[in-house]
Amino acid sequence: MSSSKKTLSRVQAGTTESPLVRYVLTGLALAFMALFLLLPLAAVFTEALRNGWGAYLEALQDPDAWSAIRLTLLTAAVAVPLNLIFGIAAAWAIAKYEFKGKAFLTTLVDLPFSVSPVVAGLIYVLVFGAQGWFGPWLQAHDIKIVFAVPGIILATVFVTFPFIARELIPLMQAQGNDEEQAAIVLGASGWQTFWHVTLPNIKWGLIYGVILCNARAMGEFGAVSVVSGHIRGQTNTMPLHVEILYNEYQSVAAFAVASLLALLALVTLAIKSAVEWRHERELKAGADLPPERPAAGATTH
């Protein structure tokens, strides 16, 4: 086969690279995944089960472990709905309206991406700690935020609130305002327009953002570590409990709890893949629909 025919076949296949280059790149990508993803994951479960299922279950049945699991689920159950409300509101305002301060609001949405979670935790300590701005007033009214569950939830909300908004903003901007304006012209109220027009159009991006937000909420370590106080059975989430167990040389128990986080990550990945597959399937089904024919008696120009 001549070189021109080889080049033509590569272009038709969607690439101009030779098969050797494709195989090398594919092999490097697979080796990278095996080294940095599959190998650590296998190591977590191997170490967790090193002393058998009995030791594994015993580590998970520990009261402090159960407390960490409950607190992690509670934090995610509170932080994700709050970020859901904020994400939809911020994305709707940024994508659908023009107003003064729009660029500033967009910057605030991206702020947790540029600020270290540890710094975010220190800010909460500065504001709500015993020596902080509101510390004396909180102590006078017996309200605990730092080194208590409210502080953990606040820190988690801060580090996770960009995920949903950032998924929705480009999606809403691409869709424009035509459908919403048409619904309002036809007499729909603001809530009717949101529920029947806006929400169906953004549902897949919204679900994807919620999945990412939930995964980060359950795995957050830096900000939560600063504001939690590391009180066993009270303010330790699962990542903090893993750190304490590992520092105390209880490696089997630490990896057992870590394996739960790994399982949650795998479940999150499976849900994410299912959402993407369903979205692509709907897009393909919509693209395969035949074009609408004009009604009988209609005229075309």
Backbone bond lengths (Angstrom), bond angles and torsions (degrees), N, CA, C in turn:
res aa  C-N    CA-C-N  psi(-1)  N-CA   C-N-CA  omega(-1)  CA-C   N-CA-C  phi
1 M - - - 1.468 - - 1.532 109.09 -
2 S 1.308 117.12 131.81 1.452 121.37 -179.26 1.513 110.08 -69.27
3 S 1.344 115.99 163.96 1.457 120.65 -178.94 1.519 111.43 -64.85
4 S 1.333 117.40 -35.39 1.467 119.59 179.65 1.517 110.78 -66.11
5 K 1.336 117.14 -39.70 1.465 119.75 178.12 1.524 110.93 -67.15
6 K 1.338 117.46 -37.48 1.465 120.42 177.46 1.530 110.70 -63.08
7 T 1.329 115.26 -43.87 1.469 119.38 179.00 1.513 110.86 -62.71
8 L 1.367 116.36 -41.24 1.456 120.04 179.36 1.523 111.34 -63.33
9 S 1.317 118.30 -40.40 1.464 120.99 179.25 1.519 111.39 -66.80
10 R 1.337 117.41 -34.93 1.463 120.11 177.66 1.522 111.17 -68.66
11 V 1.325 116.40 -40.61 1.460 119.68 177.99 1.515 110.57 -63.33
12 Q 1.331 116.42 -41.41 1.457 119.74 178.25 1.519 111.73 -65.53
13 A 1.321 117.64 -29.19 1.466 121.60 178.05 1.521 112.69 -81.70
14 G 1.340 117.06 -4.88 1.465 120.19 177.12 1.507 113.93 94.92
15 T 1.330 119.20 10.11 1.456 122.05 -179.98 1.512 109.30 -151.66
16 T 1.325 116.31 152.33 1.466 121.61 176.22 1.521 111.02 -108.39
17 E 1.336 117.51 5.62 1.458 121.19 -179.86 1.528 110.28 -85.52
18 S 1.319 115.05 152.94 1.460 119.87 178.23 1.525 110.28 -73.94
19 P 1.334 118.71 158.44 1.475 120.60 178.13 1.522 112.79 -56.56
20 L 1.329 118.21 -35.10 1.464 120.36 -179.95 1.522 110.95 -63.02
21 V 1.337 116.50 -42.90 1.467 120.08 179.54 1.518 110.49 -64.71
22 R 1.334 117.31 -41.15 1.465 120.26 179.01 1.516 111.22 -63.61
23 Y 1.328 117.03 -41.14 1.459 120.39 -179.86 1.534 110.96 -66.29
24 V 1.325 116.42 -39.78 1.467 119.84 179.64 1.523 110.57 -65.59
25 L 1.336 117.15 -45.21 1.458 120.67 179.55 1.529 111.22 -63.95
26 T 1.334 116.26 -41.39 1.462 119.79 178.03 1.518 111.14 -64.39
27 G 1.338 116.78 -41.31 1.454 120.37 178.53 1.519 112.61 -64.42
28 L 1.343 116.86 -39.94 1.461 120.35 177.35 1.525 111.47 -64.45
29 A 1.340 116.31 -41.49 1.469 119.57 179.05 1.523 111.01 -63.78
30 L 1.336 116.73 -42.88 1.466 120.14 179.19 1.528 111.53 -67.04
31 A 1.332 116.41 -39.22 1.466 119.39 177.72 1.525 111.02 -64.62
32 F 1.328 116.97 -39.63 1.464 120.74 178.00 1.525 110.34 -62.57
33 M 1.340 117.01 -45.25 1.462 120.37 179.41 1.523 111.16 -62.94
34 A 1.328 116.65 -41.70 1.458 119.48 -179.02 1.526 111.37 -66.26
35 L 1.343 116.85 -37.67 1.456 120.71 -176.21 1.518 112.61 -75.41
36 F 1.338 116.69 -41.58 1.457 120.06 -171.50 1.531 113.68 -104.19
37 L 1.334 118.63 -10.64 1.456 120.59 179.97 1.521 112.24 -119.98
38 L 1.328 116.57 -58.24 1.468 119.93 -174.56 1.522 112.31 -71.37
39 L 1.322 117.39 -41.14 1.465 120.12 -178.35 1.533 112.15 -64.64
40 P 1.338 120.33 -48.16 1.475 118.53 176.04 1.519 113.01 -62.24
41 L 1.339 116.75 -36.25 1.460 119.40 178.96 1.526 110.71 -64.85
42 A 1.328 116.41 -43.20 1.464 119.52 177.63 1.527 111.27 -65.11
43 A 1.334 116.51 -36.13 1.469 119.90 179.58 1.526 111.44 -65.36
44 V 1.342 117.04 -37.77 1.463 120.41 179.49 1.522 110.75 -60.57
45 F 1.329 116.72 -50.10 1.469 119.95 -177.69 1.522 111.51 -70.98
46 T 1.331 117.21 -32.79 1.469 119.77 178.20 1.524 111.01 -65.08
47 E 1.333 116.53 -46.42 1.462 120.25 179.12 1.525 111.53 -67.70
48 A 1.333 116.73 -35.57 1.467 119.61 -179.98 1.521 111.43 -64.44
49 L 1.323 117.22 -33.96 1.467 121.65 -177.30 1.527 112.05 -102.67
50 R 1.307 117.49 16.00 1.462 120.44 -175.67 1.521 111.76 -61.80
51 N 1.330 117.90 -37.23 1.468 121.71 179.89 1.524 112.79 -99.68
52 G 1.314 116.99 15.96 1.459 120.70 176.22 1.523 112.95 94.53
53 W 1.336 113.98 172.54 1.460 120.62 -177.85 1.527 112.53 -67.60
54 G 1.336 116.23 -29.26 1.459 118.63 -179.53 1.523 112.24 -62.74
55 A 1.343 115.80 -48.19 1.467 119.89 178.91 1.529 110.84 -66.61
56 Y 1.327 116.37 -34.01 1.466 120.53 179.46 1.530 110.57 -64.38
57 L 1.319 116.50 -50.00 1.462 120.10 -179.89 1.525 111.84 -66.70
58 E 1.333 116.27 -34.84 1.460 119.54 178.74 1.528 110.97 -63.48
59 A 1.340 116.26 -38.88 1.467 119.89 178.56 1.516 111.29 -65.52
60 L 1.322 117.17 -37.46 1.462 120.30 -179.26 1.522 112.16 -76.70
61 Q 1.327 117.47 -23.56 1.466 120.83 -180.00 1.525 112.82 -86.21
62 D 1.311 116.86 -2.52 1.463 120.28 178.36 1.530 109.61 -61.70
63 P 1.338 118.77 136.86 1.483 120.48 -178.44 1.527 113.18 -57.21
64 D 1.341 117.65 -38.39 1.460 119.68 179.15 1.528 111.09 -66.60
65 A 1.338 116.49 -36.12 1.464 119.46 177.71 1.520 110.66 -66.01
66 W 1.331 116.76 -43.07 1.466 119.99 178.27 1.521 111.02 -63.73
67 S 1.314 116.60 -38.62 1.460 119.90 177.24 1.528 110.67 -62.31
68 A 1.344 117.19 -42.28 1.464 120.98 178.58 1.529 111.33 -64.66
69 I 1.325 116.35 -39.53 1.462 119.95 178.91 1.526 110.83 -64.93
70 R 1.330 116.47 -45.80 1.470 120.27 179.57 1.523 111.37 -62.22
71 L 1.340 116.82 -42.48 1.459 119.99 -179.13 1.529 110.66 -66.42
72 T 1.318 117.57 -38.42 1.459 120.76 177.92 1.524 110.69 -62.70
73 L 1.329 116.90 -46.11 1.462 120.32 179.56 1.529 111.15 -66.36
74 L 1.350 117.01 -38.82 1.457 120.01 178.11 1.527 111.04 -63.66
75 T 1.321 116.36 -44.25 1.465 120.00 179.69 1.522 111.22 -60.31
76 A 1.325 116.41 -45.40 1.465 119.22 178.70 1.524 111.52 -66.06
77 A 1.343 116.99 -37.34 1.463 120.84 -178.78 1.525 112.26 -66.17
78 V 1.332 117.27 -26.65 1.466 120.84 178.16 1.525 111.02 -91.50
79 A 1.335 117.33 -43.44 1.460 120.73 -174.42 1.519 112.46 -68.91
80 V 1.323 117.81 -40.10 1.468 119.82 -176.11 1.533 112.14 -66.04
81 P 1.347 120.73 -47.94 1.471 118.47 176.13 1.525 114.11 -60.86
82 L 1.347 117.21 -37.93 1.457 119.27 177.18 1.524 111.20 -62.49
83 N 1.324 116.39 -43.92 1.457 119.71 178.13 1.518 112.12 -70.28
84 L 1.329 116.70 -26.66 1.461 119.88 175.49 1.527 110.22 -63.66
85 I 1.335 115.89 -46.64 1.466 120.21 179.21 1.531 110.49 -64.58
86 F 1.334 116.03 -47.77 1.456 119.29 -179.68 1.523 111.29 -63.81
87 G 1.326 117.32 -43.04 1.462 120.40 -176.91 1.513 112.49 -62.10
88 I 1.337 116.79 -43.72 1.461 120.01 178.92 1.528 110.51 -65.42
89 A 1.345 116.69 -44.80 1.464 120.18 -178.80 1.530 111.36 -63.60
90 A 1.344 116.78 -45.94 1.465 120.13 -178.73 1.523 110.95 -66.15
91 A 1.319 117.39 -43.27 1.459 120.30 -179.74 1.523 111.39 -65.38
92 W 1.330 116.92 -40.84 1.461 121.10 178.69 1.525 110.39 -62.93
93 A 1.341 117.22 -44.48 1.460 120.36 -179.48 1.526 111.40 -65.24
94 I 1.336 116.96 -44.17 1.465 120.61 -176.34 1.521 111.55 -71.54
95 A 1.334 117.40 -39.83 1.462 120.77 -173.82 1.521 113.45 -84.97
96 K 1.323 118.18 -28.00 1.464 120.34 -170.87 1.525 113.90 -105.05
97 Y 1.350 118.22 -15.85 1.457 119.87 -172.98 1.517 110.88 -131.23
98 E 1.327 114.79 157.07 1.452 122.60 171.77 1.522 108.41 -113.21
99 F 1.322 117.93 125.99 1.452 121.45 -177.76 1.524 109.06 -156.62
100 K 1.340 115.36 160.58 1.453 120.33 176.91 1.535 109.79 -67.59
101 G 1.287 115.43 136.10 1.460 120.25 -178.83 1.517 113.70 90.87
102 K 1.329 117.58 6.34 1.465 120.20 -179.48 1.530 111.28 -62.79
103 A 1.330 116.83 -43.60 1.468 119.90 178.73 1.524 110.98 -64.13
104 F 1.337 116.23 -36.69 1.470 119.65 178.70 1.528 110.98 -65.92
105 L 1.341 117.14 -40.82 1.462 120.65 177.91 1.519 110.74 -63.79
106 T 1.329 117.09 -40.34 1.459 120.40 177.35 1.524 110.99 -62.26
107 T 1.331 116.30 -39.08 1.470 120.30 177.60 1.522 111.45 -64.89
108 L 1.330 116.82 -39.79 1.461 120.05 178.57 1.530 111.19 -63.93
109 V 1.329 116.48 -36.93 1.468 119.91 178.64 1.525 110.48 -61.30
110 D 1.334 116.33 -38.11 1.468 120.47 -178.55 1.522 113.59 -85.12
111 L 1.325 118.09 -4.71 1.466 121.17 -174.15 1.531 113.44 -56.90
112 P 1.338 120.50 -46.02 1.475 118.87 -179.36 1.518 113.89 -62.39
113 F 1.342 118.14 -20.67 1.456 119.63 176.81 1.525 112.52 -73.48
114 S 1.325 117.07 -24.03 1.462 121.30 -176.38 1.524 113.06 -103.40
115 V 1.325 117.02 -12.73 1.471 121.27 -179.48 1.527 109.11 -103.67
116 S 1.321 116.04 132.97 1.463 119.64 177.95 1.527 110.32 -62.27
117 P 1.337 118.15 139.00 1.468 119.36 177.00 1.521 113.52 -57.61
118 V 1.325 116.81 -32.54 1.468 119.68 177.61 1.521 110.36 -64.37
119 V 1.328 116.71 -41.48 1.463 120.74 177.66 1.527 110.10 -63.27
120 A 1.335 116.43 -40.63 1.466 119.76 177.48 1.520 111.11 -60.32
121 G 1.332 116.89 -42.12 1.459 119.73 177.39 1.517 112.16 -63.41
122 L 1.330 116.77 -40.50 1.462 120.02 178.37 1.526 111.80 -64.27
123 I 1.333 116.48 -33.56 1.467 119.69 177.56 1.524 110.00 -63.47
124 Y 1.331 116.88 -42.34 1.464 119.43 178.29 1.523 111.63 -65.00
125 V 1.327 117.21 -36.28 1.461 119.90 176.17 1.523 110.00 -65.49
126 L 1.344 117.02 -40.07 1.457 120.64 179.27 1.525 111.69 -64.26
127 V 1.326 116.33 -34.94 1.460 120.11 -176.52 1.524 111.69 -84.15
128 F 1.342 116.78 -45.30 1.463 120.25 -171.59 1.519 114.24 -110.78
129 G 1.327 118.22 -0.39 1.454 120.89 -178.73 1.520 112.27 -71.07
130 A 1.330 115.45 172.48 1.475 120.72 -177.48 1.516 111.34 -59.36
131 Q 1.336 117.97 -34.47 1.461 122.57 178.84 1.521 111.69 -102.55
132 G 1.338 116.87 13.08 1.453 120.77 -177.01 1.511 113.28 -85.65
133 W 1.321 115.34 -172.88 1.460 121.58 -176.55 1.520 112.01 -60.91
134 F 1.332 115.56 -45.96 1.465 119.66 -177.40 1.525 112.39 -104.37
135 G 1.340 116.91 6.57 1.453 120.38 -176.64 1.518 114.56 -57.57
136 P 1.343 120.04 -51.21 1.468 120.11 -179.93 1.529 112.95 -59.97
137 W 1.325 116.84 -40.81 1.472 119.08 179.75 1.524 110.78 -65.92
138 L 1.330 117.35 -40.74 1.464 120.68 179.00 1.521 110.99 -65.07
139 Q 1.330 117.32 -40.49 1.459 120.52 178.50 1.523 110.88 -66.14
140 A 1.328 116.89 -38.11 1.468 120.18 179.56 1.513 111.88 -64.43
141 H 1.338 117.30 -29.24 1.463 121.40 -179.47 1.535 111.93 -103.66
142 D 1.339 116.91 11.34 1.469 122.94 177.61 1.530 111.63 54.31
143 I 1.317 115.36 46.22 1.466 121.47 177.20 1.526 107.80 -111.24
144 K 1.331 116.59 123.86 1.464 121.83 -178.96 1.525 109.67 -108.88
145 I 1.326 116.00 124.17 1.460 121.46 176.72 1.525 110.04 -117.71
146 V 1.336 116.06 -59.53 1.462 119.97 175.89 1.522 109.41 -73.70
147 F 1.341 116.55 142.90 1.465 124.25 -176.13 1.532 110.71 62.63
148 A 1.320 115.94 32.29 1.461 122.52 177.31 1.531 108.06 -150.56
149 V 1.319 116.06 174.05 1.467 121.16 -176.24 1.527 112.22 -60.77
150 P 1.350 120.99 -42.48 1.466 119.01 179.75 1.524 113.76 -56.55
151 G 1.327 117.50 -38.91 1.452 119.93 178.31 1.517 112.45 -64.99
152 I 1.327 116.56 -38.71 1.465 120.52 177.50 1.520 110.68 -63.14
153 I 1.325 116.42 -42.97 1.466 120.24 179.78 1.525 110.78 -65.85
154 L 1.348 117.52 -43.16 1.461 120.85 179.28 1.534 110.81 -61.52
155 A 1.318 117.24 -44.97 1.464 120.26 179.59 1.521 111.20 -63.45
156 T 1.315 117.04 -39.83 1.462 120.50 179.67 1.524 111.09 -67.83
157 V 1.326 116.78 -39.90 1.460 120.09 177.14 1.522 110.32 -60.41
158 F 1.326 116.85 -41.57 1.462 120.12 -177.59 1.526 111.66 -63.18
159 V 1.322 117.31 -46.91 1.473 119.50 -174.19 1.527 112.11 -76.81
160 T 1.327 118.32 -13.49 1.470 120.13 -176.31 1.514 114.09 -111.07
161 F 1.340 119.57 -6.98 1.464 117.37 -172.34 1.523 114.99 -70.92
162 P 1.372 122.56 -16.79 1.475 118.04 176.59 1.520 114.86 -73.29
163 F 1.335 118.76 -20.46 1.456 120.13 -166.97 1.525 112.75 -63.60
164 I 1.313 117.60 -47.92 1.467 120.03 -177.83 1.522 110.26 -72.47
165 A 1.335 117.45 -44.48 1.467 120.22 -179.48 1.522 110.87 -61.14
166 R 1.322 117.65 -41.62 1.456 120.68 -177.93 1.524 112.86 -70.28
167 E 1.302 118.15 -25.23 1.459 120.85 173.84 1.525 111.42 -74.61
168 L 1.336 116.81 -33.22 1.454 120.40 -173.10 1.521 113.45 -89.05
169 I 1.330 118.64 -32.35 1.466 120.69 -174.02 1.529 112.31 -58.13
170 P 1.342 120.49 -54.43 1.474 118.22 179.67 1.527 113.21 -65.04
171 L 1.331 116.51 -31.66 1.462 119.82 178.62 1.522 111.01 -65.77
172 M 1.331 117.09 -46.37 1.461 120.50 179.10 1.523 111.88 -67.34
173 Q 1.323 116.86 -37.14 1.456 119.44 178.10 1.523 111.54 -64.51
174 A 1.332 117.00 -37.53 1.463 120.00 178.84 1.527 111.89 -69.30
175 Q 1.322 116.99 -32.62 1.460 120.26 -178.51 1.524 112.83 -76.83
176 G 1.319 117.83 -27.39 1.453 120.20 179.13 1.523 112.77 75.51
177 N 1.342 115.36 -167.78 1.468 121.60 -175.28 1.520 113.98 -112.49
178 D 1.323 117.91 3.36 1.470 120.30 -171.14 1.527 112.22 -60.16
179 E 1.333 116.76 -45.48 1.464 119.25 -176.31 1.526 111.11 -68.32
180 E 1.333 116.98 -40.48 1.465 119.72 178.44 1.529 111.18 -64.21
181 Q 1.338 116.87 -42.31 1.457 120.42 179.33 1.524 111.38 -64.70
182 A 1.331 115.87 -38.34 1.465 119.01 178.09 1.526 110.78 -64.87
183 A 1.336 117.63 -40.53 1.461 121.01 179.57 1.521 110.63 -64.38
184 I 1.339 116.99 -41.26 1.462 119.83 179.89 1.524 110.85 -67.07
185 V 1.329 117.80 -39.45 1.464 121.00 177.65 1.529 111.18 -61.91
186 L 1.329 116.33 -34.60 1.459 120.68 179.79 1.523 112.64 -80.14
187 G 1.337 118.05 1.03 1.460 121.21 173.57 1.502 116.05 105.43
188 A 1.328 118.98 6.37 1.461 120.69 -179.82 1.526 109.93 -75.63
189 S 1.319 115.64 145.00 1.458 120.45 175.79 1.524 109.86 -79.87
190 G 1.338 115.83 175.57 1.459 119.44 179.74 1.511 112.81 -61.51
191 W 1.356 117.32 -44.33 1.458 120.67 179.57 1.528 111.51 -67.78
192 Q 1.326 116.86 -39.08 1.464 119.48 177.71 1.522 111.15 -63.42
193 T 1.333 115.81 -39.88 1.460 119.52 177.99 1.519 110.79 -63.45
194 F 1.342 116.14 -41.21 1.458 119.40 -179.39 1.527 111.20 -66.08
195 W 1.338 117.71 -49.23 1.460 121.24 -174.29 1.524 113.10 -70.35
196 H 1.316 117.32 -35.33 1.466 119.96 -172.18 1.521 113.87 -103.74
197 V 1.334 118.67 -13.64 1.458 120.60 -179.23 1.529 111.31 -119.97
198 T 1.346 116.30 -58.83 1.466 119.65 -174.43 1.522 112.30 -68.62
199 L 1.333 117.03 -49.94 1.468 120.30 -174.95 1.524 113.14 -61.54
200 P 1.349 120.46 -44.88 1.469 118.26 177.33 1.528 113.33 -61.23
201 N 1.322 117.16 -30.33 1.463 119.70 -178.87 1.524 113.00 -75.64
202 I 1.314 117.41 -23.37 1.472 120.37 -175.92 1.517 112.59 -111.49
203 K 1.318 118.21 8.04 1.465 120.10 -169.72 1.526 112.70 -61.18
204 W 1.345 117.67 -39.48 1.460 118.73 -176.97 1.528 111.16 -71.81
205 G 1.322 116.79 -41.09 1.455 118.87 174.91 1.513 112.01 -63.80
206 L 1.339 116.56 -36.11 1.458 121.11 178.65 1.525 110.82 -65.74
207 I 1.317 117.11 -45.20 1.471 120.75 178.98 1.527 110.54 -62.47
208 Y 1.326 116.24 -42.38 1.466 120.21 179.52 1.520 110.87 -62.67
209 G 1.333 117.54 -42.66 1.451 120.97 178.24 1.520 112.39 -64.22
210 V 1.329 117.07 -39.78 1.463 121.19 178.27 1.531 110.54 -63.35
211 I 1.320 117.27 -39.96 1.464 120.92 178.85 1.528 110.60 -61.84
212 L 1.329 116.69 -47.60 1.464 120.17 179.22 1.522 111.77 -64.17
213 C 1.332 116.58 -41.35 1.459 121.04 179.62 1.523 110.84 -62.83
214 N 1.321 117.26 -42.84 1.455 121.12 -179.83 1.530 111.35 -65.55
215 A 1.328 116.35 -40.94 1.463 119.60 179.35 1.526 111.50 -62.72
216 R 1.337 116.40 -42.38 1.463 119.44 179.36 1.520 111.18 -69.23
217 A 1.328 117.37 -37.45 1.467 120.79 -179.12 1.526 110.95 -62.34
218 M 1.320 117.48 -40.99 1.461 120.02 -178.45 1.526 113.00 -75.81
219 G 1.334 116.82 -24.33 1.460 119.38 -177.04 1.510 114.81 -103.81
220 E 1.338 118.48 2.37 1.469 120.87 -177.32 1.526 111.03 -63.88
221 F 1.324 115.00 135.86 1.467 120.30 -177.92 1.525 112.47 -123.77
222 G 1.341 118.26 -51.23 1.455 121.55 -168.50 1.512 114.38 -59.91
223 A 1.340 116.84 -59.01 1.466 120.34 -177.23 1.522 111.02 -64.89
224 V 1.326 116.70 -41.17 1.467 120.80 -179.54 1.521 110.89 -65.27
225 S 1.323 117.07 -35.97 1.460 120.35 -179.92 1.524 111.18 -62.74
226 V 1.321 117.85 -35.16 1.463 121.19 -178.11 1.522 111.13 -72.22
227 V 1.341 116.99 -42.77 1.469 119.94 -172.03 1.525 113.05 -92.37
228 S 1.322 119.07 -7.07 1.464 119.88 -172.51 1.520 113.38 -81.51
229 G 1.344 116.90 -36.06 1.456 119.74 -174.44 1.513 113.44 82.98
230 H 1.339 118.02 -5.59 1.471 122.96 177.35 1.529 111.83 54.82
231 I 1.318 117.26 45.75 1.462 121.07 178.56 1.530 108.20 -88.43
232 R 1.297 116.71 115.56 1.466 120.72 -176.64 1.529 110.97 -61.89
233 G 1.303 114.01 136.42 1.458 120.01 177.83 1.511 114.06 76.14
234 Q 1.344 117.93 -0.39 1.464 120.30 -177.64 1.522 112.99 -130.89
235 T 1.324 117.80 -52.80 1.466 119.91 -173.46 1.521 113.35 -123.45
236 N 1.308 117.83 18.86 1.462 120.36 177.41 1.519 110.17 -98.22
237 T 1.323 116.25 121.27 1.462 120.39 170.53 1.527 108.63 -84.10
238 M 1.306 117.09 178.18 1.458 120.13 -177.37 1.530 112.96 -60.47
239 P 1.341 120.67 -46.19 1.469 118.33 177.34 1.533 113.05 -60.39
240 L 1.333 117.56 -38.74 1.464 119.99 178.99 1.523 111.09 -68.68
241 H 1.330 116.58 -37.27 1.462 119.92 178.75 1.522 110.86 -66.20
242 V 1.323 116.80 -36.32 1.467 119.78 176.63 1.527 110.32 -63.10
243 E 1.329 117.08 -42.84 1.465 120.67 179.68 1.526 111.18 -61.58
244 I 1.336 117.14 -44.22 1.467 120.52 -178.95 1.526 110.74 -63.58
245 L 1.330 116.93 -45.37 1.463 119.97 179.95 1.520 111.40 -62.60
246 Y 1.325 117.01 -41.20 1.467 119.61 -179.01 1.521 110.94 -68.02
247 N 1.339 117.57 -38.80 1.464 120.17 177.90 1.519 112.07 -66.75
248 E 1.324 117.07 -23.76 1.459 121.24 177.70 1.532 111.87 -93.09
249 Y 1.321 116.36 12.81 1.470 123.50 177.33 1.533 112.55 63.48
250 Q 1.328 117.27 24.71 1.459 120.96 172.44 1.535 107.78 -96.16
251 S 1.320 114.12 70.68 1.466 119.29 -170.22 1.525 112.18 -66.67
252 V 1.329 117.36 -38.34 1.462 119.39 -179.08 1.524 110.76 -64.26
253 A 1.326 116.46 -45.53 1.459 119.95 178.48 1.528 110.95 -65.08
254 A 1.344 116.54 -38.52 1.465 119.44 179.18 1.514 110.94 -63.97
255 F 1.320 117.87 -44.15 1.463 120.27 179.92 1.520 111.23 -71.81
256 A 1.327 117.71 -27.78 1.462 119.52 176.80 1.524 110.82 -64.23
257 V 1.333 116.66 -46.00 1.465 119.99 177.45 1.528 110.05 -68.15
258 A 1.332 116.47 -38.40 1.462 119.54 177.60 1.520 111.73 -62.70
259 S 1.333 116.82 -31.97 1.463 119.18 178.56 1.525 111.87 -65.67
260 L 1.345 116.88 -30.34 1.465 119.30 174.58 1.524 111.02 -64.87
261 L 1.340 115.85 -42.39 1.460 119.02 176.01 1.523 111.09 -62.75
262 A 1.336 116.23 -38.37 1.464 119.21 177.70 1.526 110.99 -65.22
263 L 1.340 116.68 -40.06 1.461 119.60 177.20 1.519 111.16 -63.78
264 L 1.336 116.78 -40.87 1.464 119.79 176.56 1.521 110.70 -61.61
265 A 1.336 117.28 -38.21 1.459 120.67 177.85 1.531 110.99 -65.38
266 L 1.332 116.89 -40.79 1.463 120.03 178.81 1.526 111.24 -66.44
267 V 1.335 116.16 -40.43 1.466 119.48 177.36 1.526 110.21 -63.56
268 T 1.330 116.50 -41.89 1.458 120.45 177.29 1.516 111.17 -60.82
269 L 1.330 116.59 -42.63 1.459 120.85 178.56 1.529 111.24 -63.71
270 A 1.339 116.40 -40.68 1.467 119.83 178.87 1.525 111.07 -64.77
271 I 1.345 117.00 -42.71 1.463 120.30 178.23 1.521 110.63 -64.27
272 K 1.329 116.84 -42.05 1.466 121.09 177.97 1.520 110.80 -59.88
273 S 1.340 117.15 -45.28 1.467 120.37 179.16 1.523 111.25 -63.82
274 A 1.339 116.90 -39.57 1.465 119.97 178.65 1.523 111.41 -64.92
275 V 1.335 116.43 -40.10 1.467 119.86 178.34 1.526 110.88 -64.17
276 E 1.336 116.81 -44.29 1.454 120.00 179.33 1.526 110.96 -63.74
277 W 1.339 116.56 -41.05 1.466 119.77 179.22 1.526 111.19 -63.66
278 R 1.343 115.88 -42.38 1.455 119.42 179.59 1.532 111.42 -66.07
279 H 1.326 115.75 -39.36 1.463 119.52 178.64 1.524 110.95 -64.02
280 E 1.336 116.80 -46.95 1.462 119.86 178.68 1.522 111.46 -62.37
281 R 1.326 117.03 -35.58 1.454 120.47 178.88 1.530 110.77 -65.74
282 E 1.333 116.79 -41.30 1.464 119.80 178.02 1.520 111.39 -65.87
283 L 1.360 116.25 -40.71 1.460 119.01 178.17 1.515 111.25 -63.39
284 K 1.330 116.84 -40.35 1.453 120.41 179.03 1.516 111.59 -66.85
285 A 1.355 115.88 -40.38 1.467 119.30 178.40 1.523 110.60 -64.35
286 G 1.337 117.26 -38.45 1.451 119.75 177.90 1.510 112.40 -67.72
287 A 1.362 116.44 -35.52 1.460 119.41 179.33 1.512 112.10 -71.56
288 D 1.348 117.78 -26.88 1.466 121.33 -178.86 1.515 113.65 -83.50
289 L 1.363 117.47 -9.37 1.459 119.18 -179.99 1.517 110.32 -67.20
290 P 1.348 118.07 138.89 1.465 119.96 178.30 1.516 110.64 -69.11
291 P 1.329 118.43 150.84 1.466 120.25 178.30 1.516 110.73 -64.60
292 E 1.342 114.71 147.24 1.462 119.20 -179.25 1.516 110.46 -68.28
293 R 1.324 115.02 137.75 1.452 120.27 177.34 1.520 109.86 -91.31
294 P 1.348 117.01 147.18 1.464 118.34 177.87 1.508 111.26 -65.05
295 A 1.331 115.32 145.12 1.455 119.65 -179.10 1.525 110.58 -63.21
296 A 1.331 115.21 156.92 1.455 121.10 -179.84 1.522 109.88 -59.01
297 G 1.319 115.85 132.58 1.453 120.04 178.26 1.508 112.98 89.13
298 A 1.338 117.47 -8.88 1.469 119.27 179.93 1.502 110.23 -76.87
299 T 1.286 117.20 148.88 1.451 122.27 -179.74 1.503 109.53 -109.17
300 T 1.284 115.68 148.54 1.463 121.81 178.15 1.514 109.23 -114.24
301 H 1.310 115.16 150.15 1.470 119.83 -179.45 1.510 109.93 -116.52
